[in-house]
Amino acid sequence: MLQLHYHPTDASLMPHIFLEELGVPFELVLVDRSRNAQQSPEYLRLNPNGKIPVLVDGDLVLYETPAILLHLADTHPDKQLMPALGTPLRAHAYKWMVWLSNTLHPNMTNYFYAERYVPAENVADFVARTEARIGPLLDQLEAQLQSSGGPWLLGETYTPADCMALVLCSWTRNLQRPASSLPALGAYIDRMRQRPAVQRASATERLPETFFKKAG
Ligand SMILES: N[C@@H](CCC(=O)N[C@@H](CS)C(=O)NCC(=O)O)C(=O)O
């Protein structure tokens, strides 16, 4: 059976939601961050980067969230959760998945773990500068939703990029200008939250109501 090494609220929520979308059997294996299990010798054998998630599919051990999502879509073609090979829509799905992973996600990591990157006296300034960089990135997502016309990031076609966008948007909820405060993104987050797959993954990870969107 497919195994997803996860920790609640982390990047593993992206493939967790996608596995629920696929509706296939899978097993969740908790990586206990409170015990720094992501740095244990056993876990580092799965992912030498010490990052969550990891997907185990038979003999295949896979890390890097977009690779996991694309592998899952490739191995379940009947679910049609990626546009057809070679089409412009599929190319855009690749682009957004890589952008979310490569551009927005690292900025969120800098925001949450500033103390890893700069001395203590510079943390507040680094966080403020990072937050200022995240704003225009959220504007790009907002513009994409407006131009695609929704309901999903690429328009009518739901793709794994949606799982990534939702989780990354949720991580902005305590920013001064969170994703949910932008009109198209706010409505998109609400639509995504209503998907049964998102609700099932949220229930399993015991996410609070305010995880995707701050109350009030
Ligand atoms: N590039 C990786 C990044 C994954 C990542 O940043 N995971 C975080 C949780 S959101 C993590 O494992 N952090 C543990 C740590 O840094 O010690 C991916 O896309 O899967």
The ligand as an SDF file (V2000), in Angstrom:
LIG
                    3D

 20 19  0  0  0  0  0  0  0  0999 V2000
   11.2790   20.7960   -1.0340 N   0  0  0  0  0  0  0  0  0  0  0  0
   10.5590   20.0070   -0.0630 C   0  0  0  0  0  0  0  0  0  0  0  0
   10.2970   20.8980    1.1420 C   0  0  0  0  0  0  0  0  0  0  0  0
    9.5120   20.1830    2.2060 C   0  0  0  0  0  0  0  0  0  0  0  0
    9.5330   20.9760    3.5220 C   0  0  0  0  0  0  0  0  0  0  0  0
    9.9530   22.1400    3.5720 O   0  0  0  0  0  0  0  0  0  0  0  0
    9.0790   20.3270    4.6020 N   0  0  0  0  0  0  0  0  0  0  0  0
    9.1100   20.9410    5.9080 C   0  0  0  0  0  0  0  0  0  0  0  0
    7.7240   20.9430    6.5270 C   0  0  0  0  0  0  0  0  0  0  0  0
    6.6430   22.0180    5.6500 S   0  0  0  0  0  0  0  0  0  0  0  0
    9.9970   20.1120    6.8230 C   0  0  0  0  0  0  0  0  0  0  0  0
   10.0860   18.9090    6.6650 O   0  0  0  0  0  0  0  0  0  0  0  0
   10.6360   20.7500    7.8000 N   0  0  0  0  0  0  0  0  0  0  0  0
   11.4000   20.0460    8.7950 C   0  0  0  0  0  0  0  0  0  0  0  0
   12.6860   20.7330    9.0800 C   0  0  0  0  0  0  0  0  0  0  0  0
   13.0700   21.6680    8.3670 O   0  0  0  0  0  0  0  0  0  0  0  0
   13.3300   20.3180   10.0550 O   0  0  0  0  0  0  0  0  0  0  0  0
    9.2660   19.4990   -0.6690 C   0  0  0  0  0  0  0  0  0  0  0  0
    8.7200   20.1470   -1.5610 O   0  0  0  0  0  0  0  0  0  0  0  0
    8.7870   18.4200   -0.2810 O   0  0  0  0  0  0  0  0  0  0  0  0
  1  2  1  0
  2  3  1  0
  2 18  1  0
  3  4  1  0
  4  5  1  0
  5  6  2  0
  5  7  1  0
  7  8  1  0
  8  9  1  0
  8 11  1  0
  9 10  1  0
 11 12  2  0
 11 13  1  0
 13 14  1  0
 14 15  1  0
 15 16  2  0
 15 17  1  0
 18 19  2  0
 18 20  1  0
M  END
$$$$
